[in-house]
Amino acid sequence: MSGSLLGLFGLSFLAATLFPAGSELGLSGLIAAGTDPVLLLVAVASLGNTLGSMVNWALGRGAAAFSGAAWFPVREDKLEKATRWYHRYGRWSLLLSWAPVVGDPLTLAAGVLKEPLWSFTLLVALAKTARYSAVALLTLQLL
């Protein structure tokens, strides 16, 4: 795997966790550079971002044990809001896992509420791939 693909994977993974990172800019920059096929770039970004969301799901599964820890990156109010949203709309709310601000807490709430990993992964991968596909199409239109 080339350094640019590895970097995109890492950036996309980090962006899906509860740490801020701009993976869309990374994807757009690599598309503009033209060194790798666009479909490969979208696939790598989608995979990294989906796996990062799976970390959130796993943290959610252990949230009761972690929530008092100083290192735990989610404020209680954000988790409560995401949990209410998740209770209201169910697993389909994971289709918003791509969205800034609410997406990461939703993936954490899915773990807290014990969403099965298979349905979590399917819906999150669909949402993340759709977002990166839209970013790629927009970037190609602008080039």
C-alpha positions as CSV (number, residue, x, y, z in Angstrom):
1,M,0.0,0.0,0.0
2,S,1.4,3.4,-1.0
3,G,2.1,6.1,1.6
4,S,-0.7,8.2,0.3
5,L,-3.2,5.4,0.7
6,L,-1.9,4.6,4.1
7,G,-2.1,8.2,5.1
8,L,-5.7,8.5,3.8
9,F,-6.7,5.3,5.7
10,G,-5.2,6.7,8.9
11,L,-6.8,10.1,8.5
12,S,-10.2,8.6,7.7
13,F,-9.9,6.2,10.7
14,L,-9.0,9.1,13.0
15,A,-11.8,11.2,11.7
16,A,-14.4,8.6,12.5
17,T,-13.2,8.3,16.1
18,L,-14.1,11.1,18.6
19,F,-11.0,13.1,17.5
20,P,-11.5,15.8,14.9
21,A,-9.7,15.3,11.6
22,G,-10.5,16.4,8.0
23,S,-10.5,13.3,5.9
24,E,-12.6,14.9,3.2
25,L,-9.8,17.4,2.4
26,G,-7.3,14.5,2.3
27,L,-9.5,12.6,-0.1
28,S,-10.0,15.6,-2.3
29,G,-6.3,16.4,-2.3
30,L,-5.4,12.9,-3.4
31,I,-8.0,12.9,-6.1
32,A,-6.6,16.2,-7.4
33,A,-3.1,14.8,-7.3
34,G,-4.3,12.0,-9.6
35,T,-1.8,9.4,-8.4
36,D,-4.3,6.7,-7.4
37,P,-7.7,5.6,-9.0
38,V,-10.6,7.5,-7.5
39,L,-12.5,4.3,-6.7
40,L,-9.6,3.0,-4.7
41,L,-9.3,6.3,-2.8
42,V,-13.0,6.2,-1.9
43,A,-12.7,2.5,-0.9
44,V,-9.7,3.2,1.4
45,A,-11.3,6.3,3.0
46,S,-14.6,4.4,3.5
47,L,-12.9,1.4,5.1
48,G,-10.8,3.5,7.4
49,N,-13.8,5.6,8.5
50,T,-16.0,2.5,9.0
51,L,-13.3,0.8,11.1
52,G,-12.9,4.0,13.2
53,S,-16.6,4.0,13.8
54,M,-16.4,0.5,15.0
55,V,-14.0,1.7,17.7
56,N,-16.7,4.1,18.8
57,W,-19.2,1.2,18.9
58,A,-16.8,-0.8,21.1
59,L,-16.3,2.2,23.4
60,G,-20.0,2.4,23.6
61,R,-20.3,-1.2,24.6
62,G,-18.1,-0.4,27.6
63,A,-19.4,3.2,28.2
64,A,-20.8,2.4,31.6
65,A,-17.4,1.3,32.8
66,F,-15.6,4.2,31.0
67,S,-17.9,7.1,31.4
68,G,-16.3,8.3,34.7
69,A,-12.8,8.1,33.3
70,A,-11.0,11.4,32.7
71,W,-9.8,10.1,29.3
72,F,-13.2,9.2,28.0
73,P,-13.8,11.6,25.1
74,V,-17.6,12.0,25.2
75,R,-19.4,14.4,27.4
76,E,-22.4,13.0,29.2
77,D,-24.8,15.5,27.5
78,K,-23.7,14.6,24.0
79,L,-24.1,10.9,24.7
80,E,-27.6,11.4,26.2
81,K,-28.7,13.4,23.2
82,A,-27.4,10.8,20.8
83,T,-29.0,8.0,22.8
84,R,-32.4,9.8,22.7
85,W,-32.0,10.2,18.9
86,Y,-31.1,6.6,18.6
87,H,-34.1,5.5,20.7
88,R,-36.4,7.6,18.6
89,Y,-35.2,6.5,15.1
90,G,-33.5,3.2,15.9
91,R,-30.7,1.7,13.8
92,W,-31.7,3.8,10.8
93,S,-30.2,6.8,12.6
94,L,-26.8,5.2,11.8
95,L,-27.3,6.5,8.2
96,L,-26.4,9.8,9.7
97,S,-23.1,8.5,11.0
98,W,-21.4,10.5,8.2
99,A,-22.6,13.8,9.6
100,P,-20.4,16.2,11.5
101,V,-21.1,16.7,15.2
102,V,-23.8,14.0,15.5
103,G,-22.3,11.1,13.6
104,D,-19.6,10.1,16.1
105,P,-21.9,10.2,19.2
106,L,-24.5,8.2,17.3
107,T,-22.0,5.4,16.7
108,L,-21.1,5.4,20.3
109,A,-24.8,5.3,21.3
110,A,-25.2,2.3,19.0
111,G,-22.7,0.5,21.1
112,V,-24.3,1.6,24.4
113,L,-27.6,0.3,23.2
114,K,-26.1,-2.9,22.0
115,E,-26.8,-2.6,18.3
116,P,-25.6,-5.9,16.7
117,L,-22.2,-5.4,15.0
118,W,-23.4,-6.8,11.7
119,S,-26.2,-4.2,11.2
120,F,-24.1,-1.4,12.7
121,T,-21.3,-2.2,10.2
122,L,-23.6,-2.5,7.2
123,L,-25.4,0.8,7.8
124,V,-22.3,2.8,8.8
125,A,-20.3,1.5,5.8
126,L,-23.2,2.5,3.5
127,A,-23.4,6.0,5.0
128,K,-19.6,6.5,5.0
129,T,-19.2,5.3,1.4
130,A,-22.0,7.5,0.2
131,R,-20.4,10.5,1.8
132,Y,-16.9,9.8,0.3
133,S,-18.5,9.1,-3.0
134,A,-20.2,12.5,-2.9
135,V,-17.0,14.2,-1.9
136,A,-15.2,12.4,-4.8
137,L,-17.9,13.4,-7.3
138,L,-17.8,17.0,-6.1
139,T,-14.0,17.1,-6.3
140,L,-14.1,15.7,-9.9
141,Q,-16.7,18.3,-10.9
142,L,-14.5,21.1,-9.6
143,L,-11.3,19.8,-11.4
